[in-house]
Amino acid sequence: MSTNTDGSHNMSTGETGAEPGVSRRNLMMLTGIGAAAIGLSSAVGLAGAEQAFAAPAASRKDLEPGDTSNGADNFYTSDRVTVRKISFKNRYEMKVVGNLFVPDDLDRGTTHPALVVGHPMGAVKEQAANLYATKMAEQGFVTLSFDLSFWGESAGKPGNAVAPEIYSEDFSAAVDYLRAQPFVDKERVGAIGICGSGSFVISAAKLDPRIKAIATVSMYDMGAANRDGLRKSVTLEQRRAMIEQAAKQRDSEFAGGKIQYTGGTPEELTAESSAVDREFYDFYRTARGYCPNTTTHPTLATNAKFMNFYPFADLEIISPRPLLFITGDQAHSREFSENAYQLAAEPKELVMVPGAGHVDLYDRVGLIPFDKLTTFFRTNLK
């Protein structure tokens, strides 16, 4: 069963038609959908995949405000939560940088449930993850947001490299850190993955039974998104072309050529920009969600590594630990949450947020079902 945020239930069939606002033409064009969610070339024909991207703006003050309807509040802070910059090492001895959020009224004489929160692919912890971590800390959880390796303040060269195994390891390393805190109950640690991090946290949880409850929000299966595109719009020939292009770029860089980047949110909109391009642009390229710590563009030579990423394989192994999949009923990414729900074993739940698109659930507090997340983790991290 899937649950709407109004309390009603729907059977999840996994069958989804073209979403409102996204034309069939745009769906067919959107191999990587030109979005920060996935690091593919900007169109099926790979046009612009090797372009040099402009440096990000120096300040949010220089940018247009973006659409802040439905309570969009990406940079929300709370006077009831103390935030501290922290760092820890993953199993590859790479430094991972994060923020630890602790409720001010937390009784440090006893132990409490805790949550790891992962940011969208191509983003950094300051985009969506900090908001979720703050809101869940207000509900009494110790929370930790972090930058995936190769992104933001975390270690990894070259920056923006794609390494899904290491991304998944980062989640387990964050669990290591939380379990070492004297006020955290080692057996009550859960995780939230937003967008691409939804697939990374699932990958981590399959091998890490210490993650006791898992929620994903606006999830992308980063493997399927790169192999198949939205609605399986990528052909085998196109996939081979992307792999070939990445291989050629390896040769170029080995010979001393410059690092090239691909995909990510467009730096500017044109008359030809798709609805999905515009959706991501309104978050990442405006004051609504802009952060100078990321361009959102992954490296071209490494991006093909997503082709070998299958986070939903053996998904049933997570059971009996509970899974919660949250997606907007208007989200272009809805298919990934529906697919994961079908493949997962019980206990599982699929929540469709009425009227919400993919990026809406990054920061629109009026749409994000924090009450549902709170209930889910309180119930399953007893």
C-alpha positions as a Markdown table, in Angstrom:
| # | Residue | x | y | z |
|---|---|---|---|---|
| 1 | Met | 0.0 | 0.0 | 0.0 |
| 2 | Ser | 1.1 | 3.6 | -0.5 |
| 3 | Thr | -0.1 | 6.4 | 1.7 |
| 4 | Asn | -1.0 | 9.9 | 0.7 |
| 5 | Thr | -0.2 | 12.7 | 3.2 |
| 6 | Asp | -3.9 | 13.3 | 3.7 |
| 7 | Gly | -4.2 | 9.8 | 5.2 |
| 8 | Ser | -5.8 | 8.0 | 2.3 |
| 9 | His | -4.2 | 4.9 | 0.8 |
| 10 | Asn | -3.5 | 3.9 | -2.8 |
| 11 | Met | -2.2 | 0.7 | -4.3 |
| 12 | Ser | 1.2 | 1.3 | -5.8 |
| 13 | Thr | 1.3 | -0.2 | -9.3 |
| 14 | Gly | 4.6 | 1.3 | -10.4 |
| 15 | Glu | 3.0 | 2.5 | -13.6 |
| 16 | Thr | 3.2 | 6.3 | -14.1 |
| 17 | Gly | 2.3 | 8.3 | -17.1 |
| 18 | Ala | 4.0 | 11.5 | -18.3 |
| 19 | Glu | 4.0 | 14.0 | -15.4 |
| 20 | Pro | 2.2 | 17.3 | -15.7 |
| 21 | Gly | 4.5 | 20.0 | -17.0 |
| 22 | Val | 6.9 | 17.6 | -18.7 |
| 23 | Ser | 6.1 | 17.1 | -22.4 |
| 24 | Arg | 6.8 | 13.8 | -24.2 |
| 25 | Arg | 9.4 | 15.6 | -26.3 |
| 26 | Asn | 11.2 | 16.7 | -23.2 |
| 27 | Leu | 11.1 | 13.3 | -21.6 |
| 28 | Met | 12.7 | 11.8 | -24.6 |
| 29 | Met | 15.4 | 14.5 | -24.6 |
| 30 | Leu | 16.2 | 14.1 | -20.9 |
| 31 | Thr | 18.9 | 11.4 | -20.9 |
| 32 | Gly | 20.4 | 13.1 | -17.9 |
| 33 | Ile | 17.6 | 15.7 | -17.7 |
| 34 | Gly | 20.2 | 18.4 | -17.5 |
| 35 | Ala | 19.8 | 18.4 | -13.7 |
| 36 | Ala | 21.9 | 18.3 | -10.6 |
| 37 | Ala | 20.1 | 15.1 | -9.7 |
| 38 | Ile | 22.1 | 13.0 | -12.2 |
| 39 | Gly | 25.3 | 13.6 | -14.0 |
| 40 | Leu | 24.6 | 12.7 | -17.6 |
| 41 | Ser | 25.1 | 14.7 | -20.7 |
| 42 | Ser | 22.5 | 17.4 | -21.2 |
| 43 | Ala | 20.7 | 15.6 | -24.0 |
| 44 | Val | 20.4 | 12.3 | -25.8 |
| 45 | Gly | 22.9 | 13.4 | -28.4 |
| 46 | Leu | 25.5 | 14.3 | -25.7 |
| 47 | Ala | 25.5 | 17.9 | -26.9 |
| 48 | Gly | 27.5 | 20.1 | -24.6 |
| 49 | Ala | 28.9 | 17.3 | -22.5 |
| 50 | Glu | 32.5 | 18.6 | -22.7 |
| 51 | Gln | 31.6 | 22.3 | -22.4 |
| 52 | Ala | 33.4 | 24.4 | -19.8 |
| 53 | Phe | 31.0 | 25.5 | -17.1 |
| 54 | Ala | 31.0 | 29.0 | -15.7 |
| 55 | Ala | 32.2 | 29.7 | -12.2 |
| 56 | Pro | 29.3 | 30.0 | -9.7 |
| 57 | Ala | 28.2 | 33.4 | -8.6 |
| 58 | Ala | 30.0 | 34.9 | -5.7 |
| 59 | Ser | 27.0 | 35.5 | -3.5 |
| 60 | Arg | 23.3 | 34.6 | -3.2 |
| 61 | Lys | 22.7 | 38.3 | -3.1 |
| 62 | Asp | 23.6 | 38.6 | -6.8 |
| 63 | Leu | 21.0 | 36.1 | -7.8 |
| 64 | Glu | 17.3 | 36.2 | -8.6 |
| 65 | Pro | 15.2 | 35.0 | -5.6 |
| 66 | Gly | 13.6 | 32.0 | -7.2 |
| 67 | Asp | 10.2 | 30.5 | -6.4 |
| 68 | Thr | 9.8 | 30.5 | -2.6 |
| 69 | Ser | 6.2 | 29.4 | -2.5 |
| 70 | Asn | 4.9 | 26.6 | -0.2 |
| 71 | Gly | 7.3 | 27.8 | 2.5 |
| 72 | Ala | 10.6 | 27.1 | 0.6 |
| 73 | Asp | 13.3 | 27.6 | 3.3 |
| 74 | Asn | 16.4 | 25.8 | 2.3 |
| 75 | Phe | 18.6 | 27.8 | 4.7 |
| 76 | Tyr | 16.4 | 27.4 | 7.7 |
| 77 | Thr | 18.0 | 27.5 | 11.1 |
| 78 | Ser | 16.5 | 26.9 | 14.6 |
| 79 | Asp | 17.1 | 28.5 | 17.9 |
| 80 | Arg | 16.3 | 25.2 | 19.5 |
| 81 | Val | 19.1 | 23.3 | 17.9 |
| 82 | Thr | 22.9 | 23.6 | 18.3 |
| 83 | Val | 25.0 | 23.0 | 15.1 |
| 84 | Arg | 28.7 | 22.0 | 15.2 |
| 85 | Lys | 31.0 | 21.4 | 12.2 |
| 86 | Ile | 32.6 | 17.9 | 12.5 |
| 87 | Ser | 34.6 | 15.5 | 10.4 |
| 88 | Phe | 35.4 | 11.8 | 10.3 |
| 89 | Lys | 37.2 | 9.3 | 8.1 |
| 90 | Asn | 35.6 | 6.7 | 5.9 |
| 91 | Arg | 37.1 | 3.2 | 5.5 |
| 92 | Tyr | 39.2 | 4.6 | 2.6 |
| 93 | Glu | 40.9 | 7.1 | 5.0 |
| 94 | Met | 39.1 | 10.0 | 3.3 |
| 95 | Lys | 38.0 | 13.0 | 5.4 |
| 96 | Val | 34.2 | 13.5 | 5.3 |
| 97 | Val | 33.0 | 16.9 | 6.6 |
| 98 | Gly | 29.6 | 17.2 | 8.1 |
| 99 | Asn | 27.4 | 19.1 | 10.6 |
| 100 | Leu | 26.1 | 17.6 | 13.8 |
| 101 | Phe | 22.7 | 18.9 | 15.0 |
| 102 | Val | 21.8 | 18.4 | 18.7 |
| 103 | Pro | 18.5 | 19.6 | 20.3 |
| 104 | Asp | 19.3 | 22.1 | 23.0 |
| 105 | Asp | 17.1 | 20.4 | 25.5 |
| 106 | Leu | 18.7 | 17.0 | 24.9 |
| 107 | Asp | 19.5 | 15.1 | 28.1 |
| 108 | Arg | 23.1 | 14.2 | 27.5 |
| 109 | Gly | 23.0 | 11.9 | 30.5 |
| 110 | Thr | 21.2 | 9.2 | 28.5 |
| 111 | Thr | 21.1 | 8.0 | 24.9 |
| 112 | His | 18.9 | 9.0 | 22.0 |
| 113 | Pro | 18.0 | 8.1 | 18.5 |
| 114 | Ala | 20.0 | 9.6 | 15.7 |
| 115 | Leu | 19.8 | 10.1 | 11.9 |
| 116 | Val | 22.2 | 10.5 | 9.0 |
| 117 | Val | 21.0 | 12.8 | 6.3 |
| 118 | Gly | 22.4 | 12.7 | 2.7 |
| 119 | His | 22.1 | 15.6 | 0.2 |
| 120 | Pro | 21.0 | 15.4 | -3.5 |
| 121 | Met | 23.5 | 14.2 | -6.1 |
| 122 | Gly | 25.7 | 17.1 | -7.2 |
| 123 | Ala | 24.6 | 19.2 | -4.2 |
| 124 | Val | 26.2 | 19.7 | -0.9 |
| 125 | Lys | 25.0 | 19.4 | 2.7 |
| 126 | Glu | 23.9 | 23.1 | 2.7 |
| 127 | Gln | 21.3 | 22.1 | 0.1 |
| 128 | Ala | 18.3 | 20.2 | 1.5 |
| 129 | Ala | 20.3 | 18.0 | 3.9 |
| 130 | Asn | 20.8 | 20.7 | 6.5 |
| 131 | Leu | 17.1 | 21.6 | 6.4 |
| 132 | Tyr | 16.0 | 18.1 | 7.0 |
| 133 | Ala | 18.7 | 17.6 | 9.7 |
| 134 | Thr | 17.5 | 20.8 | 11.5 |
| 135 | Lys | 13.8 | 19.9 | 11.3 |
| 136 | Met | 14.4 | 16.4 | 12.6 |
| 137 | Ala | 16.6 | 17.7 | 15.4 |
| 138 | Glu | 13.7 | 19.9 | 16.5 |
| 139 | Gln | 11.8 | 16.6 | 16.9 |
| 140 | Gly | 14.4 | 15.3 | 19.4 |
| 141 | Phe | 16.8 | 13.3 | 17.1 |
| 142 | Val | 20.5 | 13.8 | 17.0 |
| 143 | Thr | 21.2 | 14.4 | 13.3 |
| 144 | Leu | 24.2 | 14.5 | 11.0 |
| 145 | Ser | 24.4 | 16.0 | 7.5 |
| 146 | Phe | 27.5 | 15.6 | 5.5 |
| 147 | Asp | 29.1 | 16.2 | 2.1 |
| 148 | Leu | 29.7 | 13.1 | 0.0 |
| 149 | Ser | 33.3 | 12.4 | -0.8 |
| 150 | Phe | 34.5 | 14.4 | -3.8 |
| 151 | Trp | 31.9 | 17.1 | -3.1 |
| 152 | Gly | 31.7 | 20.2 | -1.0 |
| 153 | Glu | 34.2 | 20.3 | 1.9 |
| 154 | Ser | 34.9 | 16.5 | 1.9 |
| 155 | Ala | 38.1 | 15.0 | 0.6 |
| 156 | Gly | 38.5 | 13.4 | -2.8 |
| 157 | Lys | 40.3 | 14.4 | -6.0 |
| 158 | Pro | 39.4 | 15.4 | -8.5 |
| 159 | Gly | 36.4 | 17.2 | -7.1 |
| 160 | Asn | 33.0 | 16.3 | -8.4 |
| 161 | Ala | 34.2 | 12.7 | -9.2 |
| 162 | Val | 31.5 | 10.0 | -9.4 |
| 163 | Ala | 32.2 | 7.1 | -7.0 |
| 164 | Pro | 29.0 | 5.4 | -5.9 |
| 165 | Glu | 30.7 | 2.8 | -3.8 |
| 166 | Ile | 32.5 | 5.5 | -1.8 |
| 167 | Tyr | 29.3 | 7.6 | -1.5 |
| 168 | Ser | 27.6 | 4.6 | 0.1 |
| 169 | Glu | 30.6 | 4.0 | 2.4 |
| 170 | Asp | 30.3 | 7.6 | 3.5 |
| 171 | Phe | 26.8 | 6.8 | 5.0 |
| 172 | Ser | 28.3 | 3.9 | 7.0 |
| 173 | Ala | 31.2 | 6.2 | 8.1 |
| 174 | Ala | 28.6 | 8.7 | 9.3 |
| 175 | Val | 27.0 | 5.9 | 11.3 |
| 176 | Asp | 30.4 | 5.1 | 12.8 |
| 177 | Tyr | 30.6 | 8.6 | 14.0 |
| 178 | Leu | 27.1 | 8.8 | 15.5 |
| 179 | Arg | 27.5 | 5.4 | 17.3 |
| 180 | Ala | 30.7 | 6.8 | 18.9 |
| 181 | Gln | 28.8 | 9.7 | 20.5 |
| 182 | Pro | 28.0 | 9.1 | 24.2 |
| 183 | Phe | 24.5 | 10.5 | 23.9 |
| 184 | Val | 23.5 | 8.4 | 20.9 |
| 185 | Asp | 21.9 | 5.0 | 21.3 |
| 186 | Lys | 24.0 | 2.7 | 19.1 |
| 187 | Glu | 21.0 | 0.6 | 18.2 |
| 188 | Arg | 18.8 | 3.5 | 17.2 |
| 189 | Val | 20.4 | 5.0 | 14.2 |
| 190 | Gly | 18.4 | 5.6 | 11.0 |
| 191 | Ala | 19.1 | 7.5 | 7.7 |
| 192 | Ile | 17.4 | 9.8 | 5.2 |
| 193 | Gly | 18.6 | 10.0 | 1.6 |
| 194 | Ile | 17.4 | 12.9 | -0.6 |
| 195 | Cys | 17.4 | 12.5 | -4.4 |
| 196 | Gly | 20.6 | 10.6 | -5.5 |
| 197 | Ser | 21.5 | 10.0 | -1.8 |
| 198 | Gly | 18.3 | 7.9 | -1.6 |
| 199 | Ser | 20.0 | 5.3 | -3.8 |
| 200 | Phe | 23.3 | 5.6 | -1.9 |
| 201 | Val | 21.7 | 5.1 | 1.5 |
| 202 | Ile | 19.9 | 2.0 | 0.2 |
| 203 | Ser | 23.2 | 0.7 | -1.2 |
| 204 | Ala | 24.8 | 1.3 | 2.2 |
| 205 | Ala | 21.9 | -0.2 | 4.2 |
| 206 | Lys | 22.1 | -3.5 | 2.2 |
| 207 | Leu | 25.5 | -4.1 | 3.8 |
| 208 | Asp | 25.1 | -2.2 | 7.1 |
| 209 | Pro | 22.5 | -3.6 | 9.4 |
| 210 | Arg | 23.4 | -0.9 | 11.9 |
| 211 | Ile | 21.1 | 1.4 | 9.9 |
| 212 | Lys | 17.9 | 0.4 | 11.5 |
| 213 | Ala | 15.3 | 2.4 | 9.5 |
| 214 | Ile | 15.7 | 4.1 | 6.1 |
| 215 | Ala | 13.7 | 6.9 | 4.4 |
| 216 | Thr | 14.2 | 8.2 | 0.9 |
| 217 | Val | 12.8 | 11.5 | -0.4 |
| 218 | Ser | 12.5 | 12.3 | -4.1 |
| 219 | Met | 14.8 | 9.4 | -4.8 |
| 220 | Tyr | 16.9 | 8.9 | -7.9 |
| 221 | Asp | 18.2 | 5.4 | -8.7 |
| 222 | Met | 21.5 | 6.9 | -10.0 |
| 223 | Gly | 22.3 | 3.7 | -11.9 |
| 224 | Ala | 19.0 | 3.4 | -13.8 |
| 225 | Ala | 18.8 | 7.1 | -14.4 |
| 226 | Asn | 22.2 | 7.0 | -16.2 |
| 227 | Arg | 21.7 | 3.7 | -18.0 |
| 228 | Asp | 18.1 | 4.2 | -19.0 |
| 229 | Gly | 17.1 | 7.9 | -18.5 |
| 230 | Leu | 13.6 | 8.8 | -17.5 |
| 231 | Arg | 10.9 | 6.4 | -18.7 |
| 232 | Lys | 13.7 | 4.3 | -20.3 |
| 233 | Ser | 14.3 | 7.0 | -22.9 |
| 234 | Val | 17.9 | 6.1 | -23.5 |
| 235 | Thr | 18.8 | 3.5 | -26.2 |
| 236 | Leu | 21.6 | 1.0 | -26.0 |
| 237 | Glu | 23.4 | 2.9 | -28.7 |
| 238 | Gln | 23.2 | 6.2 | -26.7 |
| 239 | Arg | 24.4 | 4.4 | -23.6 |
| 240 | Arg | 27.4 | 3.0 | -25.6 |
| 241 | Ala | 28.1 | 6.5 | -26.9 |
| 242 | Met | 28.2 | 8.0 | -23.4 |
| 243 | Ile | 30.6 | 5.2 | -22.2 |
| 244 | Glu | 32.8 | 5.8 | -25.3 |
| 245 | Gln | 32.9 | 9.5 | -24.6 |
| 246 | Ala | 34.0 | 8.9 | -21.0 |
| 247 | Ala | 36.7 | 6.6 | -22.1 |
| 248 | Lys | 38.0 | 9.1 | -24.6 |
| 249 | Gln | 38.1 | 11.7 | -21.9 |
| 250 | Arg | 40.2 | 9.4 | -19.7 |
| 251 | Asp | 42.8 | 9.3 | -22.6 |
| 252 | Ser | 42.7 | 13.0 | -22.8 |
| 253 | Glu | 43.2 | 13.6 | -19.1 |
| 254 | Phe | 46.0 | 11.0 | -18.9 |
| 255 | Ala | 47.8 | 12.8 | -21.6 |
| 256 | Gly | 47.5 | 16.1 | -19.6 |
| 257 | Gly | 44.3 | 17.4 | -20.9 |
| 258 | Lys | 41.9 | 19.4 | -18.8 |
| 259 | Ile | 39.2 | 17.8 | -16.7 |
| 260 | Gln | 35.9 | 18.1 | -18.3 |
| 261 | Tyr | 32.4 | 18.1 | -16.7 |
| 262 | Thr | 29.0 | 16.9 | -17.7 |
| 263 | Gly | 25.3 | 17.1 | -16.8 |
| 264 | Gly | 24.2 | 19.0 | -13.8 |
| 265 | Thr | 21.9 | 22.0 | -13.6 |
| 266 | Pro | 22.2 | 24.3 | -16.6 |
| 267 | Glu | 24.0 | 27.6 | -15.9 |
| 268 | Glu | 21.4 | 29.5 | -17.9 |
| 269 | Leu | 18.0 | 28.9 | -19.3 |
| 270 | Thr | 17.0 | 29.2 | -23.0 |
| 271 | Ala | 13.8 | 28.9 | -25.0 |
| 272 | Glu | 14.7 | 25.2 | -25.4 |
| 273 | Ser | 15.2 | 24.4 | -21.7 |
| 274 | Ser | 13.0 | 21.6 | -20.5 |
| 275 | Ala | 10.5 | 21.8 | -17.6 |
| 276 | Val | 12.9 | 19.6 | -15.6 |
| 277 | Asp | 15.9 | 21.9 | -16.4 |
| 278 | Arg | 13.8 | 24.8 | -15.1 |
| 279 | Glu | 12.8 | 23.0 | -12.0 |
| 280 | Phe | 16.4 | 22.4 | -11.0 |
| 281 | Tyr | 17.6 | 25.8 | -12.1 |
| 282 | Asp | 15.1 | 27.5 | -9.8 |
| 283 | Phe | 16.7 | 25.8 | -6.9 |
| 284 | Tyr | 20.4 | 25.6 | -7.7 |
| 285 | Arg | 20.9 | 28.8 | -9.7 |
| 286 | Thr | 18.8 | 31.2 | -7.6 |
| 287 | Ala | 19.0 | 32.5 | -4.1 |
| 288 | Arg | 16.5 | 29.9 | -3.1 |
| 289 | Gly | 19.1 | 27.1 | -2.9 |
| 290 | Tyr | 22.3 | 28.4 | -4.4 |
| 291 | Cys | 25.6 | 27.4 | -2.6 |
| 292 | Pro | 29.1 | 28.4 | -3.8 |
| 293 | Asn | 30.5 | 25.0 | -2.7 |
| 294 | Thr | 29.2 | 23.2 | -5.8 |
| 295 | Thr | 28.7 | 23.6 | -9.5 |
| 296 | Thr | 26.6 | 20.4 | -9.5 |
| 297 | His | 28.5 | 19.2 | -12.6 |
| 298 | Pro | 30.2 | 15.7 | -12.2 |
| 299 | Thr | 33.4 | 14.9 | -14.1 |
| 300 | Leu | 32.9 | 13.5 | -17.5 |
| 301 | Ala | 35.5 | 10.8 | -17.2 |
| 302 | Thr | 34.0 | 9.3 | -14.0 |
| 303 | Asn | 30.3 | 9.7 | -14.6 |
| 304 | Ala | 30.0 | 6.5 | -16.6 |
| 305 | Lys | 30.7 | 4.6 | -13.3 |
| 306 | Phe | 27.0 | 5.0 | -12.5 |
| 307 | Met | 26.3 | 2.6 | -15.3 |
| 308 | Asn | 27.6 | -0.2 | -13.0 |
| 309 | Phe | 25.6 | 1.0 | -10.0 |
| 310 | Tyr | 22.6 | -1.3 | -9.2 |
| 311 | Pro | 21.3 | -0.1 | -5.7 |
| 312 | Phe | 18.0 | -2.0 | -6.0 |
| 313 | Ala | 19.5 | -5.4 | -6.6 |
| 314 | Asp | 18.8 | -7.7 | -3.6 |
| 315 | Leu | 16.8 | -4.8 | -2.1 |
| 316 | Glu | 14.8 | -7.4 | -0.1 |
| 317 | Ile | 17.9 | -8.1 | 2.1 |
| 318 | Ile | 17.2 | -4.9 | 4.1 |
| 319 | Ser | 14.0 | -6.5 | 5.5 |
| 320 | Pro | 12.9 | -6.7 | 8.3 |
| 321 | Arg | 14.3 | -3.2 | 8.7 |
| 322 | Pro | 11.6 | -0.7 | 7.6 |
| 323 | Leu | 11.8 | 1.4 | 4.4 |
| 324 | Leu | 9.8 | 4.6 | 3.7 |
| 325 | Phe | 9.8 | 6.0 | 0.2 |
| 326 | Ile | 8.5 | 9.6 | -0.1 |
| 327 | Thr | 7.9 | 11.2 | -3.5 |
| 328 | Gly | 5.8 | 13.9 | -5.0 |
| 329 | Asp | 2.8 | 12.7 | -7.1 |
| 330 | Gln | 3.9 | 15.2 | -9.8 |
| 331 | Ala | 7.6 | 14.3 | -9.6 |
| 332 | His | 9.4 | 13.4 | -12.8 |
| 333 | Ser | 11.5 | 11.0 | -10.6 |
| 334 | Arg | 8.5 | 9.2 | -9.1 |
| 335 | Glu | 9.2 | 6.0 | -11.1 |
| 336 | Phe | 12.3 | 5.3 | -9.0 |
| 337 | Ser | 10.5 | 5.4 | -5.7 |
| 338 | Glu | 7.7 | 3.2 | -7.1 |
| 339 | Asn | 10.2 | 0.7 | -8.5 |
| 340 | Ala | 12.1 | 0.5 | -5.2 |
| 341 | Tyr | 8.8 | 0.0 | -3.4 |
| 342 | Gln | 7.8 | -2.9 | -5.6 |
| 343 | Leu | 11.2 | -4.6 | -5.1 |
| 344 | Ala | 11.5 | -4.1 | -1.4 |
| 345 | Ala | 10.3 | -6.6 | 1.1 |
| 346 | Glu | 8.0 | -5.7 | 4.0 |
| 347 | Pro | 7.9 | -3.6 | 6.1 |
| 348 | Lys | 7.7 | -0.8 | 3.5 |
| 349 | Glu | 5.6 | 2.2 | 2.7 |
| 350 | Leu | 5.3 | 4.5 | -0.3 |
| 351 | Val | 4.1 | 8.1 | 0.4 |
| 352 | Met | 2.9 | 10.3 | -2.4 |
| 353 | Val | 2.8 | 14.0 | -1.6 |
| 354 | Pro | -0.1 | 15.6 | -3.4 |
| 355 | Gly | 0.9 | 18.4 | -5.7 |
| 356 | Ala | 4.6 | 18.0 | -5.2 |
| 357 | Gly | 7.3 | 17.8 | -7.8 |
| 358 | His | 10.8 | 16.4 | -7.4 |
| 359 | Val | 12.6 | 19.5 | -6.2 |
| 360 | Asp | 9.6 | 20.7 | -4.2 |
| 361 | Leu | 10.6 | 18.2 | -1.5 |
| 362 | Tyr | 14.1 | 19.6 | -1.2 |
| 363 | Asp | 13.0 | 22.7 | 0.7 |
| 364 | Arg | 9.3 | 23.5 | 0.5 |
| 365 | Val | 8.4 | 23.1 | 4.2 |
| 366 | Gly | 4.7 | 23.4 | 3.4 |
| 367 | Leu | 4.9 | 20.2 | 1.3 |
| 368 | Ile | 7.6 | 18.1 | 3.0 |
| 369 | Pro | 5.9 | 15.6 | 5.3 |
| 370 | Phe | 8.1 | 16.0 | 8.3 |
| 371 | Asp | 5.3 | 14.7 | 10.5 |
| 372 | Lys | 5.4 | 11.4 | 8.6 |
| 373 | Leu | 9.2 | 11.2 | 8.9 |
| 374 | Thr | 9.0 | 11.9 | 12.6 |
| 375 | Thr | 6.4 | 9.2 | 13.2 |
| 376 | Phe | 8.3 | 6.7 | 11.0 |
| 377 | Phe | 11.6 | 7.1 | 12.9 |
| 378 | Arg | 10.0 | 7.4 | 16.4 |
| 379 | Thr | 8.1 | 4.2 | 15.7 |
| 380 | Asn | 11.0 | 2.3 | 14.2 |
| 381 | Leu | 13.9 | 3.6 | 16.4 |
| 382 | Lys | 12.2 | 2.8 | 19.7 |
